[in-house]
Structure formats: C-alpha cells, structure tokens
Amino acid sequence: MKILILGAGQVGRTAADHLSREEANEVTVVDVNEEVLRDLQDRLDVRTVAGNAAHPTVLESAGAAEADIIVALTSSDEVNMMACEVAFTLFRTPTKIARIRAADYTSRAALFGAEGLSVDVFINPEQLVTEYVERLIYHPGTLQVLDFADGKVRLVGVRAQRDGLLVGQSLRELARHLPKVEVRVVAIYRDGRGVAPEGDTLVQEGDEIFFLAARHDIRRVMSELRHADDPARRIVIAGGGNIGLRLATTLEPHNQVKIIERDARRARRIAELLENTIVLHGDAADEELLIEENIDSADVFAALTNSEEANILSAMLAKRLGARKAIALISKPSYTELVESSSIDIAISPQTVTIGSLLAYVRRGDVVRVHALKRGAAEALEAIVHGDERSSRVVGKMVGQIPLPEGVSIGAVVRGEEVIMAHHDTRVAADDHVILFLADRRHLEAVERLFLRSPR
C-alpha cells in the first residue's frame, strides 16, 4: 500500500514509524522542514519530499497520483483540508484522512458531506486524548481502557495488587470466582516482558494484566485483581488548553473540577466558558499553590499542558503531596519509559492514542478499530468477518481451527448485541466482529490475510 503522510510533527513521525515497519507499505513523508526529514530518513525506511503539503507540485512529486491513502497531519487544519482537496481534484487519491482540531469545522457536518470537502475521515487528536483520559478517570485503578464494538466490549489494562483475590492463583480460578461473568485475559506483562496467559499461569503482584470483558462487567473483574478503588470525585487539571478545557467540560456536571492555568488571559477565557469548574491562575508546579488548594484530597491530578517537562514535574509533585492518582501527558517515548518507573501512575502518549484511529483505515480487510499497546509493540484490533465458508478462511471454523500466528489470539466475538468470550470451540460466523490481540505486530500481515474475503 502506498501511503503519503503530510507533516512530520510528533503524530506524523509516529505514523511513519508504525506504517513503514510493515513490509506491505511504501511510505512517503512531506514536510517543510528539511532537517526533520533528513533525520526521519536516517531512522526509517521512508521516502521524503520537502515542501508545502497543499501545493499541487509538491503532492505530485510525492506521488499523490499513485497513493492509496493520504494522511494530512500538519499543524494547520487549513493546509490539511486543502491538501486533501487538491489530492482528490487533481490526482483522484482514493482515501483522504485529515487532522482537524477546530470545532468550528468539525461541528459542521455539511462541510464533509457528499457535496463538501474531499476529506473522507477527519481525526482530532485532542478529542481522542480527552476521551482516553475521561475513561481512565471513570474507571479508577486502570492503566488503559479501550473500546471495541461500539463500546460493547472493553480491553482493560490493570496492575495486580497484593490484596487482589486472584493474586497468587492461576487464571483458571477466574471462572470460579466470577461464575456468571465472561472474561478473557489476553496478555500479561511482568517486569516489562510478556507472559503467555494460560489457564495455569499464576498471577503475581505487580503484573500488568490486559483483559477483555463486556462493558458492564469491568468493575467486577477488576475487583479480583486489586482492591476496589473509590470513584474519582475531585479532579485537578493542570493546563487550560484545548485538552484541559474539553476534559473539564465533560467532567464538571458530575465531578468537583479545578483547572490551574498559568496564562492569565487564557484563565479568564476558560472561566467564562465553564460553569461549575474553579479556574485558578498559577503554576501547577508551585508547591504552595497545590497545598493551598488541598491537593492531598484530590482523587486525580491530570497534567495536560503543552510542556511534557512541566507535566512530569507537576504530576510528581502532586503525587508526593498526596494526590491519589497522577496522570501526565508525555510525547517523548524515552520520557514515558522513565516516568513509568517513577511516582506517576499513568503516562499518556498522545501519538499512541491517535495512531490507532489512523491504523484502522490502513489495515487490509474490514478492520474497524485498532489500538496500539505497549508503546506500539503490541496491537489489539477489531475485524468484521465477511464471506462464506468457500471465500473466507475463518467463516464456519472454530477458533481452535484458525491458523493464527504465534502470539496472536482471538479474545472475543461480538454477534449483534451478544458478546461471546472466545474459546477454542467458539465458531466464527459471517458478520461477526472479532477482537484480536497481537503480542508482536510483525504478524500483522498474516492476520490481515486471514480476514480478507478472497485469501491469497
């Protein structure tokens, strides 16, 4: 597949990194910054073109006429939309994806209708990050909460604690502890390394466990792995930017929310937009301010500013001063690894959150949802089964008969409104939504071939 990525910012570089590692893809990156492109070309197997991503000559040089997909990820909404329009008008590029952040664009459906702009899909990283943080807050104790099948099934990451009922016992004990709950453990990470989740695998304190369950069963399964966490009521947000403002708007009807914003003009502006949120002008890394605002009574401190260094410092300080849970938005992978071993509970990578939305449109077969895990080393995806027993490798077969590569497992099957946790004798039917976990993304191409209607 020929993929054209416009913009070599953080999200663009992450997309190029993920997509160029797949043998089936030919990736070209366009950016105005030649130095960034040289660095990218030194590290990745990609072609680069310097220039304005919306200019016809630049798109032509980058191969827009032969591209299967254009992903416009520059920092400008206008450039992204114009690039998609030019690509379709001049080169008839089949699929156009654009990053669009301004709500004034995305809230007007007519702009992207049949008679509107040539943008097939628009993504908003800030909205995706906001929804991600919101799920973490609504599910205390989780490390990751990911939706599949329109929210019917969730993949949840949780760290096993000493007082968890299942700690020290085998995974098969889950069925005895929760006889009326369907759950499937798809991955266990211990000291950063994967452990095969077999029936006799013992759960140890500190294990990072990923399980699939119906949405309404999440809390019951978590209670087996750690003590029950109280719901988060008091939220302190560091940073009143777009993400902080969106999150406060979502949370304030049901939570006690405070925002700390260091820019006085911005603080006044968001105070006018929010109804029940206390907006404070100050530095979230100011110890006196945090103590004065009773940070020790905060259930969640979320550092969501544009500065990852400020996010790390303020989150570590808030945690030391007594905040129950500290979350920090961090872009650099090297920082993420350091932070995960510190006092910060969860480090969120905006690129990792965003890349899943992109990958769903690049995967072959009818893949409708993709989530990157473990900083992109693993992946969970949702594929829709098509065809019949003659044209499909999976229709009519039991899970145990499907030739899955090593490290790949089918965790659940969603059939209409029914959620079925997959076992070896679960039979797959046409139109099922199948949720798979890939411990190693290198097996992705083999998995995609399984779900193509006419396998090659």
NUBA-52399 format. One record per residue: x, y, z of N, C-alpha, C in turn; residue in one letter. Coordinates in steps of 0.1 Angstrom, whole numbers, plus 5000, padded with zeros to 4 digits. Layout:
// NUBA-52399
XYZXYZXYZa/...
***
This chain:
// NUBA-52399
500849885000500050005000500950125000m/500650224991501350344990500650454999k/501450505009500850595019501650725019i/500950835018501550965018501251035031l/502251065039502051135052502451275050i/501551375053501851515052502051575066l/503251615068503551665082504451575090g/505551625094506551535101506651585116a/505451625121505451655136505451535144g/505051545156505151425165504151315160q/502951355157502051255152502451195139v/502851285130503351235116504551145117g/505451175126506651085128506250955133r/505350955143504850825149504150745138t/503250805130502550735119503550675110a/504650755106505650705097506350585102a/506650595115507350485122506550355122d/505250365126504450245126504250185112h/503950275102503550225089504750175081l/505850235083507050195075507650065079s/507250025091507849895096507049775090r/505949805084505149695077505549675063e/505949555059506549535046505649575035e/504349565037503449585026503349735022a/503949825031503649965029504950035023n/504650135014505650225009505250365014e/506050425022505650545029506450665024v/505850775021506450905017506051005027t/506951085032506651195042506951325036v/506051425037506251555032506251655044v/507151745044507251855054508051965049d/507852085054508652205050510052205057v/510252125067511452125075512352015069n/513452055062514251965056515151885066e/515551955077516351895087515551775094e/514251805097513451695103513351575093v/513151605080513051495070514351415069l/515551485070516751415069516951315081r/516551365093516551285105515651165104d/514451185098513551075096514050975086l/514651025076515150925066516350845071q/517050905080518150825086517650715095d/516550735101516050635110515050535105r/514350575094513250495089513350465074l/512750365070512750325055511550405049d/511750535047510750615041511350705030v/510550755021510950855011510450985016r/511251095014510851225019510851325008t/509951425009509851535000509651665008v/510451765005510351895012509451985004a/508652055012507752155005506452165013g/505552265008504252285014503352175009n/502752105019501951985017500752005008a/500252135007499052165000499352204985a/500552224982500952264968500852154958h/500152174947500052064937501352004933p/502352084930503652034925504351944936t/504151984949504751904959504051774961v/502751774960501951644961502251554949l/502451624937502751544925504151474927e/505151554932506451494934506451384945s/505551394954505451294965504751164960a/504151174949503451054943501951044947g/501351164948499851154951499051084941a/499551084928498751014918498750864919a/499750814926499850664928499450624942e/499250724951499050694965497650634967a/497650534976496350474980495650554991d/496450615000495950695011496850815013i/496250935016496951055020496451075035i/497451095044497151125058497751265060v/496951365061497351505063497451535078a/498651555083498851565098499651695101l/499651795093500351915096499751985107t/500352085112499852165124498752255120s/498452275107497452365102496152285097s/495052315102493852255097493552285083d/493852415080493552465066494452395056e/495752375059496652305050496252165048v/495852095059495351955058494151945049n/493152035051491952025043492252055028m/493052155026493452195012494252085005m/495152025013495951915007494951795002a/494051765010493051655007492251694994c/491851824994491051874982491851864970e/493151914970494051914959494251764954v/494551684964494851544961493751474953a/492551504957491351434951491051504937f/491151634937490751704924491751674913t/493051684916494051664906494451514904l/494451444915495151304914494151194917f/492951224921491951124925492451024935r/493151074945493650984956492450924963t/492350784964491150724969490750764983p/491650764993491350785007492150905012t/491350995018492051115023491651135038k/492651135047492451155061493151285065i/492451365073492951495077492851515092a/493851565098493851605112493151745113r/492051755119491351885120490951905135i/491452015141491352035155490252135158r/489952235150489052335153487552285153a/486852305164485452255165484552335155a/484952455151484252535141484152465128d/485152375125485052295113484352165115y/484752095125484251955127482751955132t/482252065137480852065141479852085130s/480452115118479552145106479652025097r/478651935098478651815090478651835075a/477951945071477851975057479251995050a/480152035058481552065052482151935047l/481751815053482351695049481351595043f/480251645039479251565032479651535018g/478651475011478851434997479251554988a/478751674991478951794983480051884990e/480651835000481551915008483051895004g/483951915014485351895012485751755009l/486851735002487251594999488051535010s/487451525022488051465034487151345037v/487751225036486951105039486851085054d/487851115061487851095076488651205082v/488151265092488951365100489151315114f/490351335119490651295133491051425141i/490751415154491051525163491851465174n/493251475174494051415185493651465199p/493351595200492951645213491651585218e/490751565210489451505214489751355218q/490551285210490851145213491551135227l/492451225229493251225242492251255253v/491351355251490351385261489551265265t/489051195255488151075257488950965265e/490250955261491050855267491250885282y/491551005286491751045300490451035307v/489351065301488051055307487750915311e/488050815302487850675305488650625317r/489950675318490750645329490250695342l/489650815342489150875354487850805358i/487050765349485750695352486050545356y/487250495354487550355358488850365367h/488650405379489850415388490650285389p/491950295389492750175390493250115377g/492650175366493050115353494250185348t/495050115339496150175332495750215318l/494850145312494350165299492950115298q/492050185291490750145288490350175274v/490150065266489950075251488650015247l/487950085238486650045234486649965221d/485849865220485649785208484149765206f/483749735193482349705190481349815196a/481649935193480850045198480650045213d/481650005220481650015234481049895241g/480649795233480049675240481149595247k/482349595242483549525248484649625251v/485349605262486449695265487649605268r/488849655264490149595267490649685278l/490949625290491349705301492749655306v/493549745309494849715315494849755330g/495349665338495249695353496549625359v/497049685370498149625377497649555389r/498049425390497649345401498249385414a/497449395424497949435437497949325447q/498749345458498949235468497649185473r/496749275476495449235482494349185472d/494749175459493849125449493548975452g/492248935450491848805454492448695445l/492848735433493448645423494948635424l/495548725431497048725432497548605439v/498448535432498948405438498248285433g/497148305425496348195420496448195405q/495948085399496048065384494848135377s/495048165365494048235357492748155356l/492748025357491547945356490647965368r/491248025379490448055390489448165388e/489648245378488748355374487348305372l/487248185365485848135363485148095376a/485948045386485348005398484948125407r/485848235406485548355414484348435407h/484248425394483248505387482448415378l/481648325384480948225376479948275365p/479448395367478448455358479048565349k/480348575349481048685341481948625331v/481748665318482548625307483748725306e/484948665308486248745307487348665301v/488148735294489348675287490548755290r/491548695296492848765298493648735285v/494048845278494748835265496248855266v/496648925277498148955278498448975293a/499648935296500248965309501649015307i/502049125313503449175312503949185327y/505149115328505749105341507249165340r/507449265347508849335346509149375332d/508049415325508249465311508249355301g/508149235304508249125295506949045294r/506548995282505248925281505348795287g/504148755293504048615299502748555292v/502848435287501748375280500548355290a/499348405287498248385297497548255295p/498148145301497548015300496647995313e/495947885313495047855324495847845337g/497047785336497847755348498847875352d/498747985344499648095347499248155360t/500148175369499948235382500048385381l/499048455387499048605388499948645399v/500848735396501748785406501548935409q/501848975421501749115424502649205415e/502049305410502749395400502549365386g/501949245383501749205369500849315362d/501149345350500249435342499349335333e/498049335336497149245330496149315321i/496049265309495049315299493949205298f/492749255300491649155299490549225290f/489749135284488549175276487349135284l/486349225285485149185291484049285286a/482749245288481649335284481749455293a/481349565288481449695295480949695309r/479849625311479249635325479849535335h/480849455330481549355339482849405343d/483349525338484749565340485049575355i/484149645363484449665377484549535385r/483749435382483749305389485049235386r/485549235374486749165371487949235378v/487949375378489049445384489049415399m/487949385405487949365420488649235423s/488849145413489649025416491149045415e/491549155409492949185407493549285416l/492649365422493149475431491949515440r/492249585451491149635459490349735452h/489049745456488149835449488549975451a/488750045440489050195441487750275442d/487850375450486650465451486550545439d/485350585435485150665423485850795425p/486350855414487050975414486051095414a/486151175424485151285426485951425424r/487051435430487751565429488951555419r/488851635409489851635398490551765397i/491851765396492651885394493351875381v/493151965372493751965358494752075357i/495952035354497052135351497052165336a/496752285333496752325319495352345314g/495052475309493752505304493652515289g/494552435283494552435268493352365263g/493352325250492152255244491852125251n/492852045255492551915261492051945275i/492652035283492252065296490752115297g/490552205287489152265286488152165283l/488452085273487451975269487151875280r/488251835287488051745298487251805309l/487551935313486751995323485252005320a/485052045307483652055302482851925304t/483551815301482951675302482751635317t/483651675325483651625339482851705348l/482751835346482151925356480751905360e/479851845351478551815356478451715367p/479451625369479351515379480551515388h/481551605386482751605395483051745400n/483851745410484451875415485751895408q/485751995399486952015390487552155392v/488952145392489752265393490752265381k/490952385375491952395365492952495369i/494252465368495352555371495952595357i/495852725354496352775341497352895344e/498552895338499452995342499353125333r/498653115322498453235314497153305318d/497253425323496153505329494953525319a/495353555307494253585297493553455294r/494253345292493653215290492753175302r/493253195314492453155326491153235326a/491153365323489953435323488953385312r/489553345301488753295290488053165293r/488753075299488152945302487152955314i/487453045323486553075334485153115328a/485153195317483853235311483153115304e/483953025299483352915292482852795301l/483452785313483052675321482052725332l/481152635336480052675345480352635360e/480852515362481052465376482452435379n/483352475371484852455373485452575380t/486352545390487152655396488352675388i/488652795382489752815374490752905382v/491952855384493052915391494152965382l/494553095384495753145377496953115385h/497853035379499153005386499852895380g/500952855386501852745381501552615388d/501152515381500752385387501952315394a/503152365391504352305398504752395410a/503852485414504052565426503552485438d/504552445447504152365458503152435467e/503352565470502552635479501052645474e/500952665460499652665454498952535456l/499652425453499052295454498552265468l/499452305478499052275492497852365496i/497852485491496752575494495452525489e/495452455477494252405471493952265475e/494552225486494252085492494451975482n/495651975476495951865466495951725472i/496151725485496151595492494751525492d/493651605489492351555488491851525474s/492751545464492451525450492451375447a/491451325440491451195436492351175423d/492351275414493151265402493751395400v/495051395397495751515392496151485377f/495651555368495951535354496751655348a/498051625345498951735339498851725324a/498151825318497851825304498251945296l/499352005301499852125294500652085281t/501052185274501852165262503352125264n/503752145277505152115281505251985288s/505851885282505951755289506851765302e/507851845301508651865313507851925325e/506952025322506152075332505151975337a/504651895328503651785332504351685341n/505551645338506251545347506451605361i/506951725361507351785374506051815383l/505051865376503851895384503151765389s/503151665380502451535384503251465395a/504551465395505351405405505151485418m/505151615418504951695430503551675436l/502551675427501151645432501051515439a/501651415433501651275439502351275452k/503551345453504251345466503451425477r/502651515473501851595482500551525486l/500251415480499151335485498051315475g/498151355462497151325452497051175450a/495851125450495650975449496250915436r/495950985425496450935412496951055404k/498151025398498751135389498851085375a/498351165366498451135352499151245345i/500051215335500851315328500851285313a/500651395305500751385291502151405286l/502751305280504151305276504251255262i/505051325254505151295240506451205237s/507551235244508751165240508751025246k/508950925238508950785243509950755254p/511150825252512150805263511750855276s/511050965276510451025289509450925294y/508550865286507550775290508050665298t/509150605293509750485300510350525313e/510950645314511450695327510350715337l/509250785332508150815341507450695347v/507350595339506550475343507250405355e/508550435357509150375369509250475381s/508550595379508650695390507250695397s/506950805404505750805412504550845404s/504650875391503550905383502850775379i/501450775381500750645378500650615364d/500250715355500050685341500650795333i/501450755323501950845313501250825300a/500650925295499850915282500550975271i/500750895260501350945248500250985238s/500151115235499151155225499251085211p/500551065207500750995195500250855194q/500450775206499950645206498450635206t/497750735213496350745213495850765199v/496450855192496050895179496250795168t/497350725169497750635158496750525156i/496050485166495050375164493950415154g/493550545155492550595146492950595132s/494250615130494850615116494950475111l/495450385120495750245115494450175110l/493350205116492150135112491850165097a/492250275091492050295077493150255068y/494150195074495350145066495349995065v/494749935075494749785076493949725064r/494349615059493649545049492549465055r/491549425048490349355054489549465060g/488449425066487449525072487849535086d/488949615089489349645102488749775106v/487949775117487249895121487749965133v/488649895141489249955153490549905155r/491549995158492949945161493450025173v/494049965183494650025194496049975196h/497050065196498450035199498650015214a/499349915218499649885232501149875234l/501549895246503049885250503849965241k/503550095239504250185231504450135217r/503350075211503350025197503949895195g/504449825205505049685203503949585200a/502749605207501649515206500449595200a/499449515196498349585190497049495192e/495949565194494649505195493749555184a/493049475177492249525166490949445165l/489949515159488649465157488349445142e/488149325137487849305123486449245121a/485849285110484549225107484749115097i/484049005100484248885091483248895080v/483748865068482948865056483048735048h/482148715039482248605030481448475036g/481848365030481248235034482348135036d/481948015038482947905040483847885029e/483447925017484347905005485248015003r/484848145006485648255003486448315015s/486248255027486848305039487648195046s/488748235052489548135060488948115074r/488048195078487648195092486148155094v/485348195084483848165085483548015086v/482747985097482447845099483447765107g/484547825110485647755117485547785132k/485947685140486147715154487447785156m/487547865167488747945170489947855170v/489847735175491047645176491447595163g/490647615152491047565139491647675130q/491547795135492047915127493547915128i/494347925117495747915118496348055122p/496248085135496748215140498248215142l/499048315138500448315141500748315156p/501948285159502348275173502148415180e/501648415192501448545199500148615195g/499348555186498148615182496948535188v/496048605194494848535200493548605197s/492548535195491148595194490548595208i/490248725212489748735226488248735228g/487648785218486148795219485548805205a/484248765204483448775192482148845196v/481848945188480649015190479648985179v/478548935182477548895172476248965175r/475949075167474849155170475049225183g/474149205193474249265206474949165216e/475249045211475748935220477348945221e/477848945233479348945235479748805239v/480648735231481048605233482548605236i/482948565248484448545250484848425243m/485948435235486348325226487048215233a/486648095230487247975235487647885222h/488347785224488847705213487647655204h/486547625210485347575203484347675199d/484647805200483747915196483847915180t/482647905174482647905159482348045154r/483148085144483048225138482048225127v/481248325126480248335116480448465108a/479848475096479848595088479248705096a/479848825094479348955100479748965115d/480448865121480948875134481948985135d/482049045146483149135149484149065158h/485349035153486348955160487349055166v/487649035179488649115185489849035188i/491049085182492249005183493349085191l/494249005197495349065204496649015197f/497549105193498849065187499949115196l/500549015202501749045211502849095203a/502949065190504049115181503449165168d/503549285166502949345154503549295141r/504649225141505249165129504449065123r/503449005130502548905125501348975119h/501249105118500049175113499649135099l/500549125090500249095076499548955075e/500048865083499448725083498048735088a/497748815098496448825104495548895094v/495948995087495149065077494748975066e/495648885062495248785051494148695055r/494148655068493048565073491748635071l/491648765072490348825072489948895059f/490848865049490448915035489348815030l/488448865022487348785017487948675007r/488848704999489448614990490948604993s/491348515002492748505007493648464995p/494848524996495848494986496948394991r/
***
